[in-house]
Amino acid sequence: MEITDPELAADIMPVATDVESPFNASDILPVYQLSQVEECNIKKNWIGAYVCEITFGNGDYVKVLLPPLAGLFGGMPRHKTYREAIVKLLTEK
């Protein structure tokens, strides 16, 4: 991808690196499957976001925030549907 906006390029280029070959997400961060979820506590905070505290079988712990809106001015289509589906899956754990 080529960045043509000079201002954006000036902001990004100091931290950008070339990728010389394809890689998997698991090469740079842990990847978990739903089957590895040991415990999940879900709470709704005061702005309507879900806060999910997930503990995995190997002891790893992640805290995830699922906001009520996504994208600029709520511009992400089907966000609410996806958010509810994710909460349902995690609630079953």
Secondary structure, 3 states (H helix, E strand, C coil): CCCCCHHHHHHHCCCCCCCCCCCCHHHCCCCCCHHHEEEEEEEECCCCCEEEEEEECCCCEEEEEECCCCCHHHCCCCHHHHHHHHHHHHHCC
